[in-house]
Amino acid sequence: MIKITYPPSILQYIPFFFVIWSDDLLTVSEIAVVKKIIEDDQHLSEKDRETLNNWLNTAKPPKSEEIKSWQRTISNSGIKLVEGDNHPLTSFSKKLISQNGSAHLFNEDLSAIEINLGIQPNHYHHLFEVEVIQEKSSNYYNPKEIDQLFKGDFGHEIVEFSETLRNPIFTWEIIKNKDIFREKVLSQVQCLAEEGYGAFAYPEAYGGTNNMMLYANIFENLMYVDGSLTVKFGVQFGLFGGSIEKLGTKKHHDRYLMDIGKANLLGCFAMTETGHGSNVRGVKTTATYNLEEDNITIHTPGKNDNKEYIGNALHGTMATVFAQLIVGGKNHGVHAIVVPIRDEEHGLMPGVRIEDNGYKLGLNGVDNGKIWFDQVKVPRENLLNKYGDIKQDGTYYSEIKNPNKRFFTMLGTLVGGRICVAKGALSGAKMALAIAVKYALHRRQFNDNLKVQEDLIMDYPSHQLRLTPAIAKSYVYQVTLDSLMKIYSDESITDKRKIETQVAGLKAIITWFANETIQECREACGGKGYLLENRIADLKADVDIFTTFEGDNTVLLQLAAKGIMSDFNSELNSSGFAGVLKLLGTQISDKLVTINPMYANKVDKEHLYNPKFHKHAFDYRTRRLTYSVAMRIRDYIKKGVPSYQAFLKVQTHLLALGKAYSSELAYNTFIKFTETIDNKKNKELFLKLGCLFALTEIREDASWFLEQGYLGGTKSKAIRQRVERLSTEFRPHIEVLVDGFGIPDNCLTAPISR
């Protein structure tokens, strides 16, 4: 073995070249960065420059013996690698040449290589046979600043709410008996009502603040306490109270809202039926108006027409019942009616039958039940009549003449609940990620035989890859849901159809994401993640149902896709033949771009990290899926296939469109938000998180992009590598990122997170 001695001017470059050739992501743009540093180094001789530039020749890379000599030079130096240094590799190089008294030759610009190539300590410290002084997390970013970006204008109120959650009544504990569990959750809901939180979304006249956005923030924070509390809170004040506020008029508000907000009147939201699930328009429960008695008869006509899975059914005394309203023998479609289900002694009202749903996979602190109505009579005034009323003369009246429009307008007012469901699921994912990350920052496993201490599992690239993209997605989804809630809460926007399409798709992809993430976190914590005391198993059980309540995700994605198709159809109809030609022209233009090998295989960092590329990829996918599904439906209808059957034949295509549209919406919303961040450092962080989100999404749907010719194999591989690399680059900041979720310390009770 020949020992090679390097002059100090070259020696300082050795650690960088060793890392560079241990990394298969060296691109043309990155080579240019290094060459510029070499060119500007005044201490290098021409021979030194030639040597270093030869080492950058990807066509003729350094021989293995050369690379091994670099490794020996590093390992035999006796210098410690300090992860906590601002630029660890640069600092290491400076110490390396300082040993020879040559510190004056050091090139301070070497740090630019570390910055521009995104080199992080855990990229390379396993390559060096030197002692590594590790740090679990960097303090470069401030988690309180990140948290404040999410809280926005509600920082003070949410901090106050977090203080309320310090009350011992909100301490999380394992309760296996559902009856005891339900009583605790009920007492928690009552406590929150006493503090004024139940009425937050109601008008000020009824004890509220008329602030749906703040209510949604309270709702998502409750998930850090317990899933059952979150859901029961949402049923009582959001669904039951919200239905009366949104679908009723002043007489209903005056009579009920104050008591609902104080939890003096407990109620439920009786929409779902055993045999009809998400098909709200097809519910079979009837509400028949009786002219002679001036009342309404609520009735369950068939075996599977009962209301099912109704939260608060065991504790509640009243229900908002969704039923087919029949007036003068004519069915006017689904309307909501307030129906008492229990008397003052909490006994069942005549004609009402209720059964406990029993134990469930999770959320056993929520009293779900089945409800049957047998000719139950209520006053005509109990009809929630904002969108449809029965006049004193017994005739039906609505300002919205079209029954379809009336139905969707009514449901559109309840979209806020769907946003809250997505927010709650996302909070479950964030809680699991915080626990898994904090555990990974002190749990050690394996090492090589030259190290005394085992490695932190958070330092393994595979562990970073399983958690970091999920953190990036959590940031993107949080911003998106907050933005949608702001739009939904804007009373100047009366047509909620667009927001309904958006929320339907996002609720689906976010609740699926939450379940996948919680499962990944459970596995990432091994057996510890399986223990109930560590909360992840409980979150897994509780969040599972979020994929199907407030709308089954598969159904919601189809709803979103149909909304997109309606907009597409309107665009064509409004612009006529010229619009069709314009659309076809766009498709041809896309095709020309994507078959260009230079674009399909462009892999430099500047391109892959550029939001313009991400936006183009998402937009291309959504438009192409929209166009192709429209053409398929058109072709089926041309052949005489009924439109309903045509839609069934392209169902999987519609699901792909719904997902694509929702992902694009989330990314664009997030990028728009980052433009409002004043702090340059935080803005760059959020842009980088957006980049990881985008590349992860493209990577996960790589098969589609490859099929379309949008990506070549080389670019697809580069995207995968960039996802891995970005995940590693976030390693020093990963605890700060989960702390940025703003989970109160007193709620992060999992022993493994301490």
C-alpha positions, 0 to 999 in steps of 0.5 A: 500500500502506497502512502500518499501525502497531500500538500495543505492546499489540496488536503483541505479539499480531501474531505469534500471529494471523499463525500462527493464520490461517496454520493451518486447524486453529483450533477453538472450544476454541482460540479460547477459549484465545486469548480468555481470554488477551485478557480477562485482559490488564490492559494492553489497552484496550476498543478493543484487546480489540474489535480482537483479538476481531474478528480471532478471528471465524471467520465473518468472518476478517481480510482478506488485506491485514490479514494481509499487514500483520502479515507485513510488521510481523514481517519488517521488525522485524529480530528473529531467531527463536530455535528454542532458546528455551523458547517461541520465538514468545512470546520473539519477541513480547517482543523485538518490543515491547521495541524500542519500550521497551514491555517492561513491557506484555508479557503473559507469558500469551501462552506459554499460546497457544503451549502450548495450540495446540501451536505449534512453530517449524517450524509458522511459521518459513517464514512469517516472512521473518526469520533463524531460529536453528535447533536440530536437536533439543530437550533437553527430554526425556532419552532415557536416561530413556525408554530406562530405561522400556523396559528396566525391571528389566533395565537393568543386564543390557542395558547389560552386554550392550551392552558385550559387543557392543563386541567387534570380532567383532560389527562389522557388515560387508558380506560377499557370500560366504555361506560366509564370512558363515555362518562369521562368524555361527557364531563370533558365536553361539559367542562369545555362548554363551561369555558365557552369553547362549545359556542365559539362558532355561533353568533355573539348573541348566543354566547359565541364569537362567530368564528368558525376558523377558531372553532376548527383550531380548537377542534384539531387541538383536542385531538392531542388530548383524546380522539373520543373527546374530539369527536363528541365535541364535534358532534355536540357543537359542530354537527348538532349545533351547527345544523341548527345554526346553518339550516335553521332560522332565528326562531330555532337559534333563539330556542336552542343555540344558547343551551347547546353551546353550554351543553345544557341541551345534548343532541345528535346529528341523525343523517346516516342510515344503516342501508344507505350510508353516504347516499344522503339523498337516498335516505328512507326516513320520512317526515310527512306533514299532517295538515289537520294536526299541523305537525310532522310525522317522523317514521322509519319505514323499513328494516335497514332505514334506521339511523346508525352510528349516531354520536351522542345517541345515548346521552342526547335528548334531541336529534337533527333528523334528516328525512324525506319531506312529504307535503301534500303527498309530494316528496320535496327531498331531504330536509332536517327536522329537530326531534326530541328523543328523550324526556326530562327524566332521560327516558325515551320519547314515545315511538323512539327506539335507541340501541347502543352500537357497542364497542368499536375499534376506537373512539369508545368514549363516544356513545354511538347508537342506532335510532328508529322512529315509529310515527313520532310527531313533532310541531311544524316549527321543528322543521329547520326551514332556512332553505325550505319551509311549510307555510301556515296554509300547509303548502311547501315553499322554497326560494330555491326552486330547483330540488337538486340545487336546494339539496346541494346548497343545504349540504354545502352549509355543512362542509365545515364539518368535513374540513374539521374531520380532515383537521382532526385526522391530520392532528392524529398524524402529527401527534404520532410523528412527534412521538416517533421522531422524539423516540428516534432521537434517543433510541439507539440500534446497531453500529460498526465494530469501531464505534463504542456507542450505537447509532441513533435510529434517526440517523439511519437514512431509511428511518429518515425516509419513512418519517420526513416526507410525512412531516412535509406533507403534514405542513402542506396539508395544515396550510391547505386546510386552514386556507379552505376553512378561511374561504368556507367561513367567508360569508360573502361567498354564497355559492359553496359548490367549488369549496365542496368539491375541494373539501371532498377530495382533500378530506379523502387524501388527508384522512388516508394519509393520516392512517398510513402515517400513524401506521408507519410511526407505529412500526418506526417505534417497534414494540414500544409503538404497540403499547397503549401508554405510548398513544400511537396505537390509540391514535391508530384505532381512533383515526381509522374511522375518519376515512369513512365518516363525514363521507366515505373517501372513495365516494368523496373522491368521485364527488370531487371528480364529478365537480371537476367534470362539471366545471370542465363541461361548463368551460366547454359549453361557455366557450363553444367550439373555440374552447374545444380547439383551445383545449386540444391545442393545450393537450398537443402542447403538453405532448410535445413538451413531455416527449422531448428527452431533454425535458423528460430526463432533465435531472439537475437540482435547479430544475427538480427543486423548482416550483415551476416544475412541480406546478407543471407536473401537477397541472399536467396530470390533472388536465390530462386525466380530466381530458381523457376521462371526459373523452372516455365518457363521451365515447360511451355515451355516443355508443348509447350507454346511459350517463350513469353507467358511463360514469361507472365504467370510468370509476377508477379513472375518476378516483385518480382524477380526484386524487390528482386534483386534490394534491395539486390544490394542496401544493398550490395553496402551500406555495401561495402561503410561503409567499406571504412569509416575511422571515427569509430563513423560514420562507426558505424552510417552507419552500424546501418542505414544499419541494419534498412534498412535490417530489414525494407525490410525483415519485409515488405516482411515478408509474403514471408519469412514466406511462405518459412519457412525462418522466424518463427513467433517468429523471424518475431515478433522480427524483427518488434520490432527491427525496432521499437526499432531502429527507437526510438534509432535514435530519438536523432540524427534524425535532424542530419541525415536529415541535413546530406542530405546536402540540402542548407539552402536557398533551405529549404524554407518551413515555417514549417521547420524553 
